[in-house]
Amino acid sequence: MTEKQMEKLLAMRPENALKVMGENSKVLMMNSKHIFDAILDEKILIMVCNARIPFVVPGIMRAAQELDAIVGYELAKTEGNIDGGYTAQPPKKYVDTIVGYAEDIGFSMPFFVHGDHTTVKAKTDEEVDSSAALLQAEYDAGYTSFAIDASHVELPYNIGATIYLATPIMKWGLGLEVEVGEIAGAAGKLTELSEAMTFIEALRMAKIHPNLLAISNGSKHGNYKSGEAVHIDLKRTGEIAEAIRKYNITIAQHGITGTPLHLMGQFADYGIRKGNVGTIWQNIAHKHLPTDLFDAMKKWSDENNRPIKHATRQFKSEIDSIPDKNKTEIADEAYMVAKEFIEAFRAVGSASLVAEKLAVE
């Protein structure tokens, strides 16, 4: 990336991000809309990371810097709601953490911060209003990308809720991901082509223009159990991707942890441009926590019959206070794993590629 390209990208940073970072900041927090528009026809995936325990972030950044790659950082509504969700990271804290690491290590690659799975799981005003409030809080905190997920309710309500929640995002001019078909693994119902087209065309009638569509294609969130096969229907994914391409929309792939690395590159051949990677960073952090702390988290999880990810909030102060040695171990393994993902995603050099397209000299 040349100095002139860097200057042009800096000038493109969204207003809400600049308010948070300050006009003098050289951190390249970008609008994801610009990034995904630039790679629409490039067979690469942008890795977007759910940093539930943030000590992985400097390792991921180091890998992206070394490989000239764009990455994103995200938290879902459950992970980082206005009250901090189960990670105890409300929107402002999450952005401040990501930007702080970027400032500290001199990270110079473009990236974005994304509100993952802003869900509507019930047909109630309270549910929709809570997601609207979160989107506003994320925007105020400097988020530059958003995902609305009303896939849990039937299609007509999904359409209505998505239009309502996405309307301010269109005014902000920032990146938007939408979802049709609930992601539920091999047992879930795959998104039909007709369903995806009905959804997207209804949004377009309401002047809602997403960059990304998440679908149910057989993937699942979280870890795969021992012996459990990975089922991702790339044929169906490709059919949907081809149909929505005319609207400048590509596919966002959820549920990548557990997918063999050698299969991931194929995703790009089927119209997938965004790959969400979440649970693996949690696994890395857990591996390098002090043994007594991790044992206490497992005990809490067992006693409360809750997934161990929910222990993150309960033990937040203890996690934040782990020795520097453990933090370094977490970052170092995250660096190695991030390199593997970036390479598998064919994203090496993606930062320079996007700079060439967005910042023409």
N, C-alpha and C positions, 0 to 999 in steps of 0.2 A: 504494500500500500504506500503510495507516494505521499509526500507532505501536502501537496495540493488536494489530493483525494481526501486525506484526513481532515483538512480544513473544511471541505465541502460537506463531509459527513457530520462534522461538529455543528455546522450551520443548520443541518436538517433535524437536529434533535428536537423532540416534542417540547412544547412550552411547559407542560406540567412536570416533565422530568427536570427541565432546567431550573424551575422554581425550587425544586428539592436539592439539586446538586450545586446550584449557583452558576452564574454566567461564566465564571473563570475556570470551572472544572473542565478537564480534558477527557473525562470519562465518556465513552461512546455508547451511552444508553439510547438505543434507536427505537423507532416505531416499527413494530413487527410487520405492519402492512407493507412498508417499503421493502423489507427483506424478502417476504414471501412473493411479492409481485416480481422481484428481481430473479428469483430462482424457479419461477413457475414451470419453465421448460428445461430446467437443469436436473439431471438424475442424481440428486443428492438429498440427504435428510439433514435438517437442523436438529441437533440434540437439545432438548429442553429438560432441565433437571429440577426435580422437587427436592430441595435441600432442607429436609425436616430437621436435621442436625447440621448447622451451617459450617462446621469445621471442614466439610468436604469442598467448600467453594473455592478456597485458594488453590487446591489441587486441580480442580476442573479448569480454573482460569489459566493455570500454568500450562496445562495440556493444550488449551485453545490457543494460547499465545505461541507456543512452540510449533503448532500445526497450522497456524494462520486460519483459524476456524471461527465461525460464528456459533455461539451457543446461546441458550436462553435459560432463565431461572423462573420457576413458578411454584405457587402453592394453590391448592384447591380450597374451596370454601370450608371443608371440614378441617383442613390442615391449618389455615391461617385466616380465620374469619375476623370480624371486627374485634372480637374478644381474644383473638390469638389462636382459636381452634385448638386442636390437640397437640400442636407444636409450640404453643405460646408465642407465636410470632404474628402479631397483627400487621396489616399492610405496611405501615410506616416503619416498623422495626425491621421487616424483611428487606425493604428497599434500602434502608440505611445500612444494613449489614452487607448487602451485595455491593453497594456503591463504596462502602468503607473498605472492603477487601480490594476492590478495583483500584482505589486511590492508593492504598498501602503498597500494593505490589507493582504499581505502574502499568496496569492492564490496559492495553491499547487496542484490543479487538472490539468490533461492534458486538453488542448483545442487547437483549430486551428482557423485561420482567413481565411475566404473564400471569393473569388471574385464571388459574385452571379450574375446571368444573364448578362454575358458579351455578349451583343446582337449583332446580325447582322440582321437589320430590312429591309435592301434594298440591291439589287444586284449591289453594287458599290464598287470600290476600296477604296474610302474614308471611307465608313462604315466599311469595313474589317480592313483597316489600323488603324482606330481609336480604334478598339477593340484590335488589336495587340499591339498598344502603351500602352493601359491601362494594359494589362496582364504583359507587361514588367515592367511598373511602380509599379504594385502590387508586383511582384516578388522582385524588388529592395527594396520595402518598408518592405518586410518580410512576405508577405502573404504566406500561406502554403497549399493553396487549391484554385481551380479555377473552374468556371462553364462557359461553352461556350453554348450560346443559339442562334442558327440560325433557330429556329423553325418557325420564321415569314415568311420564304421564302420556296419555294417548295423543296421537298426532295433532288433532285440531287445537288442543290446549298447548301443546309444545309450540306450535306455530304462533299462537297468540302471545304466550309468555315471552318467547324469543323476540318477537317484534317489539313488545313493550320494553323489555330490558335492553335491547340493542339500539334503540332510538338515540339515546344520549351518546353512545359510542360512535355512531355515525356522525354526530355533530362534533365530537372530539377529533374525528379523522384518524383514529387509531385502529390497530389490528383487531380482527374479530374472528373467533372460532365458534362454530355452532355444532349441535349434535343431534343426530336422529338415529334411534336404535340404541337401547341401553347396553352398555358393554358388560357382558356377563359370562365370558368364557365359552367353551365348546357347547355348554348346555343352553346358552342364550339363543334367542331368535336373531338370525342374521338380518341386517338391513336390506330391504328389497330395493332394486333400482327404481321402481315406480314410487316407492315411499320417499326415497332421497330426492327425486325430481319434484314431487309434489311439495315437499318441504322447501326446497331451494327456490322454486318458482313462486311460492306464496310469499317468501321473504322478499324476493325481488319486487313483487307487486307493491310491497310496503316500503320500497326504497332502502331495504336492508341488504347490504352487499358484503357478505363474509369473505374472508381470505381462505378459510380452512373449514372443512367439514369432518367431524369425527363420526364414525359409524360403528355398528356392531359387526365385526368381521371374524369373530371367534376368539379374539384375544381376551385376556383377563387381567385385572389389576393384582399386584402383589406377587408373592413367590409362588412358583409351581411346586406342588407336593412331589415327593419322591416317586418316580415312575409315571407322573402325569405328563401326557403328551401336549405339545404346543399345537394348537389348531388355529391358524390364521388363513382365511379363505382369500388368497390373493387374486383369484380369478374374479370373484364378486367385487373385490376392492377395485380392481382395474376397470371393470365395467362402469362402476359408479364414477371413478375418477375421469374416465374418458367422456362421460356424459356431462359432467359439470365443468369440464375444462373450458368450454365456450364462455362461461361466466367468470373466468379467471379465478377459479376456486380449486384448491388441491386438498388432499386428504391428510388429516392428523391421525397418527397411529398411537393409541393408548395401549398400555399393558405389554411393554417390551421386556421388562425384567424376566429372565428365564428363557428368552428366545436365543437359540444358538447364534453366535456372532456371524457365522458364515451365511446365515439366512438373511441377516439384516440388510445387506447391500441390495438384495433382490427387491426390497420394499420400494426402492426408488424407481424400479422399472414398472411399477403398478400405480404411479401417481401419488405416492406418499412423499410428503416433503417435510413433515414435522414428526419427530419421534420423541415421545415422552418417556423419560427414564427416571423413575422415582425410588422404588423400593431398594434397588441395589445400593444407593448411597446410604440409606438407613442401615443396610446390612454391614457395609464397610465401617460406619461409625460405631455400630454395636460391637463389632469384632475387636475394636481397639479401645473401648471404654475400660476403665479399671474393673477388675473381676467382681469386686464387692458391689460396685454400683450396678453392673449389668445383672448380677444375681438378684439384687433388690428389685430391679425393674421387672424381671421375670416373675418374681414372687408376687408383686403387685398385680401383674397381668393375670396370673393364675387365680389369685384370690378374688379378683373382681370380674373374672370371666370376660376380659377385654383383650383385644389384640395388643401386642406389645408396643405398637406404634402409639397407642394412647397413653403409654407410660411417659412419653416424652414431656408432656406438660407437667405431669406429677413430679418429675425429677429434673425439671428445667434448671434450677439453681445448681444442683449437683453436677449436671452435665456441663454447664457453663464454667464450672470451677475445676474441671479435670486438669491434670498437670500438662504443661506445654509439650512434654514428651508424647503424650497420647494424642494431642491435637496434631502434632507433626506426623505421627504414624497414620492418622486418618487422612490428612491431606496428601501424604505420599502415595497411599494406595488409591485414593480417588484420582490422582494424577495418572497413574498407570492404567486404571480402568477407563478413564475418560479418553485417553489416547486410543485405546482399543475400540471404543464406541465410535469416535470421530472417524477413525480409519474405516471401520465397517460401514459407517453411514456414507462413505465416499465424500466426506465433508472437508478433507484436507484442502486448504487453499480457498475455502468458501468465503473467507473475509475479503481477500483480494478480488475474488470474482464479483462479489456484491459491490465492492467499492468501484470496480471498473464500470459497472452498469449504472450505479446511482450517482457517481461523482465523475462524470465525463469531463476530461481536462480540455 
